[in-house]
Amino acid sequence: MGQYYKPVSLDLNEYLYSHDYDSGLKLMEHSYIGNSFVSAVENLLIPGGRWHKHKIVWAGDYAEALEGEEDTIYNLAETKINPEKAELDEKWRYLCNHTKKLYVDYNKVIAFDNGLTFNPLPILTCDGDGKRYDHGADDRIGSWTRDVISIEENIPEGFKEIDGDFGDL
């Protein structure tokens, strides 16, 4: 059986549930650009959005318990929210990690042969069970978990770009 995931704002202890957006629970069932579930989270991360510059984790149900806690983020997230389904406006093209001062340019994310494109947001922020994911192994998977994340129209000063090629996961 695969691992189930849900995005959580650690600042508000809120989460979204993928089935509310007709998406699967497993990471690779919803982690592509244009997916309504991921788009709902992206819209929370833009300036003025409820989760803008929050600590974000795409929490897996197999993850380790939090230090000092008896349970995982997946189980401790208290409040389910259900923002409306909306595509992310094209002007919001930079996925930014304010903790590490890094960004991904959505316009440079590489598409698969089948036309789908992995969305780096859930892939970079996922927290599972020590890198056992639905597909592949890449040192970027989960490297942004629990960091301060936003989606911006412009690159913040002093940020460095990371590679947008997630096509081999």
Phi and psi in radians as a Rosetta constraint file:
Dihedral C 1 N 2 CA 2 C 2 CIRCULARHARMONIC -1.483 0.35
Dihedral N 2 CA 2 C 2 N 3 CIRCULARHARMONIC 2.939 0.35
Dihedral C 2 N 3 CA 3 C 3 CIRCULARHARMONIC -1.451 0.35
Dihedral N 3 CA 3 C 3 N 4 CIRCULARHARMONIC 2.448 0.35
Dihedral C 3 N 4 CA 4 C 4 CIRCULARHARMONIC -1.772 0.35
Dihedral N 4 CA 4 C 4 N 5 CIRCULARHARMONIC 2.556 0.35
Dihedral C 4 N 5 CA 5 C 5 CIRCULARHARMONIC -2.272 0.35
Dihedral N 5 CA 5 C 5 N 6 CIRCULARHARMONIC 2.666 0.35
Dihedral C 5 N 6 CA 6 C 6 CIRCULARHARMONIC -2.598 0.35
Dihedral N 6 CA 6 C 6 N 7 CIRCULARHARMONIC 2.447 0.35
Dihedral C 6 N 7 CA 7 C 7 CIRCULARHARMONIC -1.333 0.35
Dihedral N 7 CA 7 C 7 N 8 CIRCULARHARMONIC 2.405 0.35
Dihedral C 7 N 8 CA 8 C 8 CIRCULARHARMONIC -2.310 0.35
Dihedral N 8 CA 8 C 8 N 9 CIRCULARHARMONIC 2.351 0.35
Dihedral C 8 N 9 CA 9 C 9 CIRCULARHARMONIC -1.555 0.35
Dihedral N 9 CA 9 C 9 N 10 CIRCULARHARMONIC 1.994 0.35
Dihedral C 9 N 10 CA 10 C 10 CIRCULARHARMONIC -1.200 0.35
Dihedral N 10 CA 10 C 10 N 11 CIRCULARHARMONIC -0.454 0.35
Dihedral C 10 N 11 CA 11 C 11 CIRCULARHARMONIC -1.209 0.35
Dihedral N 11 CA 11 C 11 N 12 CIRCULARHARMONIC -0.616 0.35
Dihedral C 11 N 12 CA 12 C 12 CIRCULARHARMONIC -1.940 0.35
Dihedral N 12 CA 12 C 12 N 13 CIRCULARHARMONIC -0.101 0.35
Dihedral C 12 N 13 CA 13 C 13 CIRCULARHARMONIC 0.974 0.35
Dihedral N 13 CA 13 C 13 N 14 CIRCULARHARMONIC 0.747 0.35
Dihedral C 13 N 14 CA 14 C 14 CIRCULARHARMONIC -1.994 0.35
Dihedral N 14 CA 14 C 14 N 15 CIRCULARHARMONIC 2.717 0.35
Dihedral C 14 N 15 CA 15 C 15 CIRCULARHARMONIC -2.548 0.35
Dihedral N 15 CA 15 C 15 N 16 CIRCULARHARMONIC 2.867 0.35
Dihedral C 15 N 16 CA 16 C 16 CIRCULARHARMONIC -2.006 0.35
Dihedral N 16 CA 16 C 16 N 17 CIRCULARHARMONIC 2.668 0.35
Dihedral C 16 N 17 CA 17 C 17 CIRCULARHARMONIC -2.022 0.35
Dihedral N 17 CA 17 C 17 N 18 CIRCULARHARMONIC 2.171 0.35
Dihedral C 17 N 18 CA 18 C 18 CIRCULARHARMONIC -1.074 0.35
Dihedral N 18 CA 18 C 18 N 19 CIRCULARHARMONIC -0.588 0.35
Dihedral C 18 N 19 CA 19 C 19 CIRCULARHARMONIC -1.138 0.35
Dihedral N 19 CA 19 C 19 N 20 CIRCULARHARMONIC -0.400 0.35
Dihedral C 19 N 20 CA 20 C 20 CIRCULARHARMONIC -1.146 0.35
Dihedral N 20 CA 20 C 20 N 21 CIRCULARHARMONIC -0.266 0.35
Dihedral C 20 N 21 CA 21 C 21 CIRCULARHARMONIC -2.065 0.35
Dihedral N 21 CA 21 C 21 N 22 CIRCULARHARMONIC 0.331 0.35
Dihedral C 21 N 22 CA 22 C 22 CIRCULARHARMONIC 1.003 0.35
Dihedral N 22 CA 22 C 22 N 23 CIRCULARHARMONIC 0.643 0.35
Dihedral C 22 N 23 CA 23 C 23 CIRCULARHARMONIC -2.051 0.35
Dihedral N 23 CA 23 C 23 N 24 CIRCULARHARMONIC 2.780 0.35
Dihedral C 23 N 24 CA 24 C 24 CIRCULARHARMONIC -1.342 0.35
Dihedral N 24 CA 24 C 24 N 25 CIRCULARHARMONIC 2.866 0.35
Dihedral C 24 N 25 CA 25 C 25 CIRCULARHARMONIC -1.487 0.35
Dihedral N 25 CA 25 C 25 N 26 CIRCULARHARMONIC -0.438 0.35
Dihedral C 25 N 26 CA 26 C 26 CIRCULARHARMONIC -1.330 0.35
Dihedral N 26 CA 26 C 26 N 27 CIRCULARHARMONIC 2.596 0.35
Dihedral C 26 N 27 CA 27 C 27 CIRCULARHARMONIC -0.922 0.35
Dihedral N 27 CA 27 C 27 N 28 CIRCULARHARMONIC -0.837 0.35
Dihedral C 27 N 28 CA 28 C 28 CIRCULARHARMONIC -1.471 0.35
Dihedral N 28 CA 28 C 28 N 29 CIRCULARHARMONIC 0.037 0.35
Dihedral C 28 N 29 CA 29 C 29 CIRCULARHARMONIC -1.491 0.35
Dihedral N 29 CA 29 C 29 N 30 CIRCULARHARMONIC -0.281 0.35
Dihedral C 29 N 30 CA 30 C 30 CIRCULARHARMONIC -2.333 0.35
Dihedral N 30 CA 30 C 30 N 31 CIRCULARHARMONIC -0.038 0.35
Dihedral C 30 N 31 CA 31 C 31 CIRCULARHARMONIC -1.528 0.35
Dihedral N 31 CA 31 C 31 N 32 CIRCULARHARMONIC 1.031 0.35
Dihedral C 31 N 32 CA 32 C 32 CIRCULARHARMONIC -2.398 0.35
Dihedral N 32 CA 32 C 32 N 33 CIRCULARHARMONIC 2.672 0.35
Dihedral C 32 N 33 CA 33 C 33 CIRCULARHARMONIC -1.153 0.35
Dihedral N 33 CA 33 C 33 N 34 CIRCULARHARMONIC 2.330 0.35
Dihedral C 33 N 34 CA 34 C 34 CIRCULARHARMONIC 1.700 0.35
Dihedral N 34 CA 34 C 34 N 35 CIRCULARHARMONIC -0.144 0.35
Dihedral C 34 N 35 CA 35 C 35 CIRCULARHARMONIC -1.200 0.35
Dihedral N 35 CA 35 C 35 N 36 CIRCULARHARMONIC 2.278 0.35
Dihedral C 35 N 36 CA 36 C 36 CIRCULARHARMONIC -1.117 0.35
Dihedral N 36 CA 36 C 36 N 37 CIRCULARHARMONIC -0.581 0.35
Dihedral C 36 N 37 CA 37 C 37 CIRCULARHARMONIC -1.137 0.35
Dihedral N 37 CA 37 C 37 N 38 CIRCULARHARMONIC -0.893 0.35
Dihedral C 37 N 38 CA 38 C 38 CIRCULARHARMONIC -1.160 0.35
Dihedral N 38 CA 38 C 38 N 39 CIRCULARHARMONIC -0.642 0.35
Dihedral C 38 N 39 CA 39 C 39 CIRCULARHARMONIC -1.066 0.35
Dihedral N 39 CA 39 C 39 N 40 CIRCULARHARMONIC -0.652 0.35
Dihedral C 39 N 40 CA 40 C 40 CIRCULARHARMONIC -1.087 0.35
Dihedral N 40 CA 40 C 40 N 41 CIRCULARHARMONIC -0.717 0.35
Dihedral C 40 N 41 CA 41 C 41 CIRCULARHARMONIC -1.174 0.35
Dihedral N 41 CA 41 C 41 N 42 CIRCULARHARMONIC -0.772 0.35
Dihedral C 41 N 42 CA 42 C 42 CIRCULARHARMONIC -0.981 0.35
Dihedral N 42 CA 42 C 42 N 43 CIRCULARHARMONIC -0.743 0.35
Dihedral C 42 N 43 CA 43 C 43 CIRCULARHARMONIC -1.155 0.35
Dihedral N 43 CA 43 C 43 N 44 CIRCULARHARMONIC -0.437 0.35
Dihedral C 43 N 44 CA 44 C 44 CIRCULARHARMONIC -1.252 0.35
Dihedral N 44 CA 44 C 44 N 45 CIRCULARHARMONIC -0.392 0.35
Dihedral C 44 N 45 CA 45 C 45 CIRCULARHARMONIC -1.654 0.35
Dihedral N 45 CA 45 C 45 N 46 CIRCULARHARMONIC -0.091 0.35
Dihedral C 45 N 46 CA 46 C 46 CIRCULARHARMONIC -1.392 0.35
Dihedral N 46 CA 46 C 46 N 47 CIRCULARHARMONIC 2.817 0.35
Dihedral C 46 N 47 CA 47 C 47 CIRCULARHARMONIC -0.932 0.35
Dihedral N 47 CA 47 C 47 N 48 CIRCULARHARMONIC 2.288 0.35
Dihedral C 47 N 48 CA 48 C 48 CIRCULARHARMONIC 1.562 0.35
Dihedral N 48 CA 48 C 48 N 49 CIRCULARHARMONIC -0.196 0.35
Dihedral C 48 N 49 CA 49 C 49 CIRCULARHARMONIC -1.354 0.35
Dihedral N 49 CA 49 C 49 N 50 CIRCULARHARMONIC 2.686 0.35
Dihedral C 49 N 50 CA 50 C 50 CIRCULARHARMONIC -1.021 0.35
Dihedral N 50 CA 50 C 50 N 51 CIRCULARHARMONIC -0.538 0.35
Dihedral C 50 N 51 CA 51 C 51 CIRCULARHARMONIC -1.901 0.35
Dihedral N 51 CA 51 C 51 N 52 CIRCULARHARMONIC 0.240 0.35
Dihedral C 51 N 52 CA 52 C 52 CIRCULARHARMONIC -0.991 0.35
Dihedral N 52 CA 52 C 52 N 53 CIRCULARHARMONIC 2.181 0.35
Dihedral C 52 N 53 CA 53 C 53 CIRCULARHARMONIC 1.032 0.35
Dihedral N 53 CA 53 C 53 N 54 CIRCULARHARMONIC 0.738 0.35
Dihedral C 53 N 54 CA 54 C 54 CIRCULARHARMONIC -1.771 0.35
Dihedral N 54 CA 54 C 54 N 55 CIRCULARHARMONIC 2.822 0.35
Dihedral C 54 N 55 CA 55 C 55 CIRCULARHARMONIC -1.340 0.35
Dihedral N 55 CA 55 C 55 N 56 CIRCULARHARMONIC 2.105 0.35
Dihedral C 55 N 56 CA 56 C 56 CIRCULARHARMONIC -2.051 0.35
Dihedral N 56 CA 56 C 56 N 57 CIRCULARHARMONIC 2.478 0.35
Dihedral C 56 N 57 CA 57 C 57 CIRCULARHARMONIC -2.464 0.35
Dihedral N 57 CA 57 C 57 N 58 CIRCULARHARMONIC 2.352 0.35
Dihedral C 57 N 58 CA 58 C 58 CIRCULARHARMONIC -1.588 0.35
Dihedral N 58 CA 58 C 58 N 59 CIRCULARHARMONIC 1.556 0.35
Dihedral C 58 N 59 CA 59 C 59 CIRCULARHARMONIC -1.344 0.35
Dihedral N 59 CA 59 C 59 N 60 CIRCULARHARMONIC 2.246 0.35
Dihedral C 59 N 60 CA 60 C 60 CIRCULARHARMONIC -1.688 0.35
Dihedral N 60 CA 60 C 60 N 61 CIRCULARHARMONIC 2.563 0.35
Dihedral C 60 N 61 CA 61 C 61 CIRCULARHARMONIC -1.332 0.35
Dihedral N 61 CA 61 C 61 N 62 CIRCULARHARMONIC -0.117 0.35
Dihedral C 61 N 62 CA 62 C 62 CIRCULARHARMONIC -1.758 0.35
Dihedral N 62 CA 62 C 62 N 63 CIRCULARHARMONIC 0.042 0.35
Dihedral C 62 N 63 CA 63 C 63 CIRCULARHARMONIC -1.126 0.35
Dihedral N 63 CA 63 C 63 N 64 CIRCULARHARMONIC 2.820 0.35
Dihedral C 63 N 64 CA 64 C 64 CIRCULARHARMONIC -1.190 0.35
Dihedral N 64 CA 64 C 64 N 65 CIRCULARHARMONIC 2.632 0.35
Dihedral C 64 N 65 CA 65 C 65 CIRCULARHARMONIC -1.116 0.35
Dihedral N 65 CA 65 C 65 N 66 CIRCULARHARMONIC 2.597 0.35
Dihedral C 65 N 66 CA 66 C 66 CIRCULARHARMONIC -1.133 0.35
Dihedral N 66 CA 66 C 66 N 67 CIRCULARHARMONIC 2.572 0.35
Dihedral C 66 N 67 CA 67 C 67 CIRCULARHARMONIC -1.036 0.35
Dihedral N 67 CA 67 C 67 N 68 CIRCULARHARMONIC 2.255 0.35
Dihedral C 67 N 68 CA 68 C 68 CIRCULARHARMONIC 1.443 0.35
Dihedral N 68 CA 68 C 68 N 69 CIRCULARHARMONIC 0.010 0.35
Dihedral C 68 N 69 CA 69 C 69 CIRCULARHARMONIC -2.096 0.35
Dihedral N 69 CA 69 C 69 N 70 CIRCULARHARMONIC 2.828 0.35
Dihedral C 69 N 70 CA 70 C 70 CIRCULARHARMONIC -1.753 0.35
Dihedral N 70 CA 70 C 70 N 71 CIRCULARHARMONIC 0.023 0.35
Dihedral C 70 N 71 CA 71 C 71 CIRCULARHARMONIC -2.448 0.35
Dihedral N 71 CA 71 C 71 N 72 CIRCULARHARMONIC 3.057 0.35
Dihedral C 71 N 72 CA 72 C 72 CIRCULARHARMONIC -1.595 0.35
Dihedral N 72 CA 72 C 72 N 73 CIRCULARHARMONIC 2.858 0.35
Dihedral C 72 N 73 CA 73 C 73 CIRCULARHARMONIC -1.010 0.35
Dihedral N 73 CA 73 C 73 N 74 CIRCULARHARMONIC -0.692 0.35
Dihedral C 73 N 74 CA 74 C 74 CIRCULARHARMONIC -0.933 0.35
Dihedral N 74 CA 74 C 74 N 75 CIRCULARHARMONIC -0.772 0.35
Dihedral C 74 N 75 CA 75 C 75 CIRCULARHARMONIC -1.516 0.35
Dihedral N 75 CA 75 C 75 N 76 CIRCULARHARMONIC -0.399 0.35
Dihedral C 75 N 76 CA 76 C 76 CIRCULARHARMONIC -1.489 0.35
Dihedral N 76 CA 76 C 76 N 77 CIRCULARHARMONIC -0.343 0.35
Dihedral C 76 N 77 CA 77 C 77 CIRCULARHARMONIC -1.038 0.35
Dihedral N 77 CA 77 C 77 N 78 CIRCULARHARMONIC 2.181 0.35
Dihedral C 77 N 78 CA 78 C 78 CIRCULARHARMONIC -1.665 0.35
Dihedral N 78 CA 78 C 78 N 79 CIRCULARHARMONIC -0.757 0.35
Dihedral C 78 N 79 CA 79 C 79 CIRCULARHARMONIC -1.921 0.35
Dihedral N 79 CA 79 C 79 N 80 CIRCULARHARMONIC 2.056 0.35
Dihedral C 79 N 80 CA 80 C 80 CIRCULARHARMONIC -1.496 0.35
Dihedral N 80 CA 80 C 80 N 81 CIRCULARHARMONIC 2.272 0.35
Dihedral C 80 N 81 CA 81 C 81 CIRCULARHARMONIC -2.019 0.35
Dihedral N 81 CA 81 C 81 N 82 CIRCULARHARMONIC 2.794 0.35
Dihedral C 81 N 82 CA 82 C 82 CIRCULARHARMONIC -2.452 0.35
Dihedral N 82 CA 82 C 82 N 83 CIRCULARHARMONIC 1.229 0.35
Dihedral C 82 N 83 CA 83 C 83 CIRCULARHARMONIC -1.131 0.35
Dihedral N 83 CA 83 C 83 N 84 CIRCULARHARMONIC 2.740 0.35
Dihedral C 83 N 84 CA 84 C 84 CIRCULARHARMONIC -1.106 0.35
Dihedral N 84 CA 84 C 84 N 85 CIRCULARHARMONIC 2.712 0.35
Dihedral C 84 N 85 CA 85 C 85 CIRCULARHARMONIC -1.348 0.35
Dihedral N 85 CA 85 C 85 N 86 CIRCULARHARMONIC 2.199 0.35
Dihedral C 85 N 86 CA 86 C 86 CIRCULARHARMONIC -2.757 0.35
Dihedral N 86 CA 86 C 86 N 87 CIRCULARHARMONIC 2.329 0.35
Dihedral C 86 N 87 CA 87 C 87 CIRCULARHARMONIC -1.098 0.35
Dihedral N 87 CA 87 C 87 N 88 CIRCULARHARMONIC 2.543 0.35
Dihedral C 87 N 88 CA 88 C 88 CIRCULARHARMONIC -1.273 0.35
Dihedral N 88 CA 88 C 88 N 89 CIRCULARHARMONIC 2.248 0.35
Dihedral C 88 N 89 CA 89 C 89 CIRCULARHARMONIC -1.046 0.35
Dihedral N 89 CA 89 C 89 N 90 CIRCULARHARMONIC 2.418 0.35
Dihedral C 89 N 90 CA 90 C 90 CIRCULARHARMONIC -1.027 0.35
Dihedral N 90 CA 90 C 90 N 91 CIRCULARHARMONIC -0.391 0.35
Dihedral C 90 N 91 CA 91 C 91 CIRCULARHARMONIC -1.199 0.35
Dihedral N 91 CA 91 C 91 N 92 CIRCULARHARMONIC -0.368 0.35
Dihedral C 91 N 92 CA 92 C 92 CIRCULARHARMONIC -1.557 0.35
Dihedral N 92 CA 92 C 92 N 93 CIRCULARHARMONIC 1.477 0.35
Dihedral C 92 N 93 CA 93 C 93 CIRCULARHARMONIC -1.910 0.35
Dihedral N 93 CA 93 C 93 N 94 CIRCULARHARMONIC -0.067 0.35
Dihedral C 93 N 94 CA 94 C 94 CIRCULARHARMONIC -2.000 0.35
Dihedral N 94 CA 94 C 94 N 95 CIRCULARHARMONIC 1.988 0.35
Dihedral C 94 N 95 CA 95 C 95 CIRCULARHARMONIC -1.488 0.35
Dihedral N 95 CA 95 C 95 N 96 CIRCULARHARMONIC 2.051 0.35
Dihedral C 95 N 96 CA 96 C 96 CIRCULARHARMONIC -2.049 0.35
Dihedral N 96 CA 96 C 96 N 97 CIRCULARHARMONIC 2.401 0.35
Dihedral C 96 N 97 CA 97 C 97 CIRCULARHARMONIC -1.901 0.35
Dihedral N 97 CA 97 C 97 N 98 CIRCULARHARMONIC 1.870 0.35
Dihedral C 97 N 98 CA 98 C 98 CIRCULARHARMONIC -1.369 0.35
Dihedral N 98 CA 98 C 98 N 99 CIRCULARHARMONIC -0.351 0.35
Dihedral C 98 N 99 CA 99 C 99 CIRCULARHARMONIC -1.252 0.35
Dihedral N 99 CA 99 C 99 N 100 CIRCULARHARMONIC -0.767 0.35
Dihedral C 99 N 100 CA 100 C 100 CIRCULARHARMONIC -1.762 0.35
Dihedral N 100 CA 100 C 100 N 101 CIRCULARHARMONIC -0.090 0.35
Dihedral C 100 N 101 CA 101 C 101 CIRCULARHARMONIC 1.044 0.35
Dihedral N 101 CA 101 C 101 N 102 CIRCULARHARMONIC 0.822 0.35
Dihedral C 101 N 102 CA 102 C 102 CIRCULARHARMONIC -2.190 0.35
Dihedral N 102 CA 102 C 102 N 103 CIRCULARHARMONIC 2.773 0.35
Dihedral C 102 N 103 CA 103 C 103 CIRCULARHARMONIC -2.591 0.35
Dihedral N 103 CA 103 C 103 N 104 CIRCULARHARMONIC 2.783 0.35
Dihedral C 103 N 104 CA 104 C 104 CIRCULARHARMONIC -2.117 0.35
Dihedral N 104 CA 104 C 104 N 105 CIRCULARHARMONIC 2.329 0.35
Dihedral C 104 N 105 CA 105 C 105 CIRCULARHARMONIC -1.561 0.35
Dihedral N 105 CA 105 C 105 N 106 CIRCULARHARMONIC 1.964 0.35
Dihedral C 105 N 106 CA 106 C 106 CIRCULARHARMONIC -0.973 0.35
Dihedral N 106 CA 106 C 106 N 107 CIRCULARHARMONIC -0.515 0.35
Dihedral C 106 N 107 CA 107 C 107 CIRCULARHARMONIC -1.245 0.35
Dihedral N 107 CA 107 C 107 N 108 CIRCULARHARMONIC -0.197 0.35
Dihedral C 107 N 108 CA 108 C 108 CIRCULARHARMONIC -1.911 0.35
Dihedral N 108 CA 108 C 108 N 109 CIRCULARHARMONIC 0.105 0.35
Dihedral C 108 N 109 CA 109 C 109 CIRCULARHARMONIC -1.304 0.35
Dihedral N 109 CA 109 C 109 N 110 CIRCULARHARMONIC 2.268 0.35
Dihedral C 109 N 110 CA 110 C 110 CIRCULARHARMONIC -1.429 0.35
Dihedral N 110 CA 110 C 110 N 111 CIRCULARHARMONIC 2.351 0.35
Dihedral C 110 N 111 CA 111 C 111 CIRCULARHARMONIC -1.499 0.35
Dihedral N 111 CA 111 C 111 N 112 CIRCULARHARMONIC 2.691 0.35
Dihedral C 111 N 112 CA 112 C 112 CIRCULARHARMONIC -1.328 0.35
Dihedral N 112 CA 112 C 112 N 113 CIRCULARHARMONIC 3.003 0.35
Dihedral C 112 N 113 CA 113 C 113 CIRCULARHARMONIC -1.092 0.35
Dihedral N 113 CA 113 C 113 N 114 CIRCULARHARMONIC -0.539 0.35
Dihedral C 113 N 114 CA 114 C 114 CIRCULARHARMONIC -1.443 0.35
Dihedral N 114 CA 114 C 114 N 115 CIRCULARHARMONIC 0.030 0.35
Dihedral C 114 N 115 CA 115 C 115 CIRCULARHARMONIC 1.648 0.35
Dihedral N 115 CA 115 C 115 N 116 CIRCULARHARMONIC -0.276 0.35
Dihedral C 115 N 116 CA 116 C 116 CIRCULARHARMONIC -1.362 0.35
Dihedral N 116 CA 116 C 116 N 117 CIRCULARHARMONIC 2.687 0.35
Dihedral C 116 N 117 CA 117 C 117 CIRCULARHARMONIC -2.303 0.35
Dihedral N 117 CA 117 C 117 N 118 CIRCULARHARMONIC 2.173 0.35
Dihedral C 117 N 118 CA 118 C 118 CIRCULARHARMONIC -1.026 0.35
Dihedral N 118 CA 118 C 118 N 119 CIRCULARHARMONIC 2.431 0.35
Dihedral C 118 N 119 CA 119 C 119 CIRCULARHARMONIC -1.635 0.35
Dihedral N 119 CA 119 C 119 N 120 CIRCULARHARMONIC 2.160 0.35
Dihedral C 119 N 120 CA 120 C 120 CIRCULARHARMONIC -1.199 0.35
Dihedral N 120 CA 120 C 120 N 121 CIRCULARHARMONIC -0.355 0.35
Dihedral C 120 N 121 CA 121 C 121 CIRCULARHARMONIC -1.003 0.35
Dihedral N 121 CA 121 C 121 N 122 CIRCULARHARMONIC -1.035 0.35
Dihedral C 121 N 122 CA 122 C 122 CIRCULARHARMONIC -1.162 0.35
Dihedral N 122 CA 122 C 122 N 123 CIRCULARHARMONIC -0.571 0.35
Dihedral C 122 N 123 CA 123 C 123 CIRCULARHARMONIC -1.180 0.35
Dihedral N 123 CA 123 C 123 N 124 CIRCULARHARMONIC -0.766 0.35
Dihedral C 123 N 124 CA 124 C 124 CIRCULARHARMONIC -1.291 0.35
Dihedral N 124 CA 124 C 124 N 125 CIRCULARHARMONIC -0.536 0.35
Dihedral C 124 N 125 CA 125 C 125 CIRCULARHARMONIC -1.751 0.35
Dihedral N 125 CA 125 C 125 N 126 CIRCULARHARMONIC 0.053 0.35
Dihedral C 125 N 126 CA 126 C 126 CIRCULARHARMONIC -1.277 0.35
Dihedral N 126 CA 126 C 126 N 127 CIRCULARHARMONIC 2.567 0.35
Dihedral C 126 N 127 CA 127 C 127 CIRCULARHARMONIC -2.307 0.35
Dihedral N 127 CA 127 C 127 N 128 CIRCULARHARMONIC 1.878 0.35
Dihedral C 127 N 128 CA 128 C 128 CIRCULARHARMONIC -1.976 0.35
Dihedral N 128 CA 128 C 128 N 129 CIRCULARHARMONIC -2.249 0.35
Dihedral C 128 N 129 CA 129 C 129 CIRCULARHARMONIC -2.081 0.35
Dihedral N 129 CA 129 C 129 N 130 CIRCULARHARMONIC 1.056 0.35
Dihedral C 129 N 130 CA 130 C 130 CIRCULARHARMONIC 1.334 0.35
Dihedral N 130 CA 130 C 130 N 131 CIRCULARHARMONIC 0.702 0.35
Dihedral C 130 N 131 CA 131 C 131 CIRCULARHARMONIC 1.369 0.35
Dihedral N 131 CA 131 C 131 N 132 CIRCULARHARMONIC 0.365 0.35
Dihedral C 131 N 132 CA 132 C 132 CIRCULARHARMONIC -1.641 0.35
Dihedral N 132 CA 132 C 132 N 133 CIRCULARHARMONIC 1.756 0.35
Dihedral C 132 N 133 CA 133 C 133 CIRCULARHARMONIC -2.023 0.35
Dihedral N 133 CA 133 C 133 N 134 CIRCULARHARMONIC 3.070 0.35
Dihedral C 133 N 134 CA 134 C 134 CIRCULARHARMONIC -1.103 0.35
Dihedral N 134 CA 134 C 134 N 135 CIRCULARHARMONIC -0.534 0.35
Dihedral C 134 N 135 CA 135 C 135 CIRCULARHARMONIC -2.517 0.35
Dihedral N 135 CA 135 C 135 N 136 CIRCULARHARMONIC 2.461 0.35
Dihedral C 135 N 136 CA 136 C 136 CIRCULARHARMONIC 0.889 0.35
Dihedral N 136 CA 136 C 136 N 137 CIRCULARHARMONIC -3.119 0.35
Dihedral C 136 N 137 CA 137 C 137 CIRCULARHARMONIC -2.428 0.35
Dihedral N 137 CA 137 C 137 N 138 CIRCULARHARMONIC 2.223 0.35
Dihedral C 137 N 138 CA 138 C 138 CIRCULARHARMONIC -2.561 0.35
Dihedral N 138 CA 138 C 138 N 139 CIRCULARHARMONIC 2.325 0.35
Dihedral C 138 N 139 CA 139 C 139 CIRCULARHARMONIC -1.148 0.35
Dihedral N 139 CA 139 C 139 N 140 CIRCULARHARMONIC -0.181 0.35
Dihedral C 139 N 140 CA 140 C 140 CIRCULARHARMONIC -1.431 0.35
Dihedral N 140 CA 140 C 140 N 141 CIRCULARHARMONIC -0.373 0.35
Dihedral C 140 N 141 CA 141 C 141 CIRCULARHARMONIC -1.063 0.35
Dihedral N 141 CA 141 C 141 N 142 CIRCULARHARMONIC 2.128 0.35
Dihedral C 141 N 142 CA 142 C 142 CIRCULARHARMONIC 1.326 0.35
Dihedral N 142 CA 142 C 142 N 143 CIRCULARHARMONIC 0.082 0.35
Dihedral C 142 N 143 CA 143 C 143 CIRCULARHARMONIC -1.266 0.35
Dihedral N 143 CA 143 C 143 N 144 CIRCULARHARMONIC -0.224 0.35
Dihedral C 143 N 144 CA 144 C 144 CIRCULARHARMONIC -1.894 0.35
Dihedral N 144 CA 144 C 144 N 145 CIRCULARHARMONIC 0.150 0.35
Dihedral C 144 N 145 CA 145 C 145 CIRCULARHARMONIC -1.058 0.35
Dihedral N 145 CA 145 C 145 N 146 CIRCULARHARMONIC 2.354 0.35
Dihedral C 145 N 146 CA 146 C 146 CIRCULARHARMONIC 1.218 0.35
Dihedral N 146 CA 146 C 146 N 147 CIRCULARHARMONIC 0.226 0.35
Dihedral C 146 N 147 CA 147 C 147 CIRCULARHARMONIC -1.587 0.35
Dihedral N 147 CA 147 C 147 N 148 CIRCULARHARMONIC 2.881 0.35
Dihedral C 147 N 148 CA 148 C 148 CIRCULARHARMONIC -1.393 0.35
Dihedral N 148 CA 148 C 148 N 149 CIRCULARHARMONIC 2.097 0.35
Dihedral C 148 N 149 CA 149 C 149 CIRCULARHARMONIC -2.154 0.35
Dihedral N 149 CA 149 C 149 N 150 CIRCULARHARMONIC 2.548 0.35
Dihedral C 149 N 150 CA 150 C 150 CIRCULARHARMONIC -2.636 0.35
Dihedral N 150 CA 150 C 150 N 151 CIRCULARHARMONIC 2.948 0.35
Dihedral C 150 N 151 CA 151 C 151 CIRCULARHARMONIC -2.118 0.35
Dihedral N 151 CA 151 C 151 N 152 CIRCULARHARMONIC 2.201 0.35
Dihedral C 151 N 152 CA 152 C 152 CIRCULARHARMONIC -2.169 0.35
Dihedral N 152 CA 152 C 152 N 153 CIRCULARHARMONIC 2.773 0.35
Dihedral C 152 N 153 CA 153 C 153 CIRCULARHARMONIC -1.410 0.35
Dihedral N 153 CA 153 C 153 N 154 CIRCULARHARMONIC -0.518 0.35
Dihedral C 153 N 154 CA 154 C 154 CIRCULARHARMONIC -2.241 0.35
Dihedral N 154 CA 154 C 154 N 155 CIRCULARHARMONIC 2.718 0.35
Dihedral C 154 N 155 CA 155 C 155 CIRCULARHARMONIC -1.283 0.35
Dihedral N 155 CA 155 C 155 N 156 CIRCULARHARMONIC 2.171 0.35
Dihedral C 155 N 156 CA 156 C 156 CIRCULARHARMONIC -1.105 0.35
Dihedral N 156 CA 156 C 156 N 157 CIRCULARHARMONIC 2.547 0.35
Dihedral C 156 N 157 CA 157 C 157 CIRCULARHARMONIC -1.059 0.35
Dihedral N 157 CA 157 C 157 N 158 CIRCULARHARMONIC 2.342 0.35
Dihedral C 157 N 158 CA 158 C 158 CIRCULARHARMONIC 1.484 0.35
Dihedral N 158 CA 158 C 158 N 159 CIRCULARHARMONIC 0.047 0.35
Dihedral C 158 N 159 CA 159 C 159 CIRCULARHARMONIC -1.505 0.35
Dihedral N 159 CA 159 C 159 N 160 CIRCULARHARMONIC 2.582 0.35
Dihedral C 159 N 160 CA 160 C 160 CIRCULARHARMONIC -1.919 0.35
Dihedral N 160 CA 160 C 160 N 161 CIRCULARHARMONIC 2.504 0.35
Dihedral C 160 N 161 CA 161 C 161 CIRCULARHARMONIC -1.434 0.35
Dihedral N 161 CA 161 C 161 N 162 CIRCULARHARMONIC 2.479 0.35
Dihedral C 161 N 162 CA 162 C 162 CIRCULARHARMONIC -1.943 0.35
Dihedral N 162 CA 162 C 162 N 163 CIRCULARHARMONIC 2.789 0.35
Dihedral C 162 N 163 CA 163 C 163 CIRCULARHARMONIC -1.063 0.35
Dihedral N 163 CA 163 C 163 N 164 CIRCULARHARMONIC 2.361 0.35
Dihedral C 163 N 164 CA 164 C 164 CIRCULARHARMONIC -1.696 0.35
Dihedral N 164 CA 164 C 164 N 165 CIRCULARHARMONIC 0.255 0.35
Dihedral C 164 N 165 CA 165 C 165 CIRCULARHARMONIC -1.589 0.35
Dihedral N 165 CA 165 C 165 N 166 CIRCULARHARMONIC 1.700 0.35
Dihedral C 165 N 166 CA 166 C 166 CIRCULARHARMONIC -1.903 0.35
Dihedral N 166 CA 166 C 166 N 167 CIRCULARHARMONIC 0.265 0.35
Dihedral C 166 N 167 CA 167 C 167 CIRCULARHARMONIC -1.227 0.35
Dihedral N 167 CA 167 C 167 N 168 CIRCULARHARMONIC -0.198 0.35
Dihedral C 167 N 168 CA 168 C 168 CIRCULARHARMONIC -1.863 0.35
Dihedral N 168 CA 168 C 168 N 169 CIRCULARHARMONIC 0.272 0.35
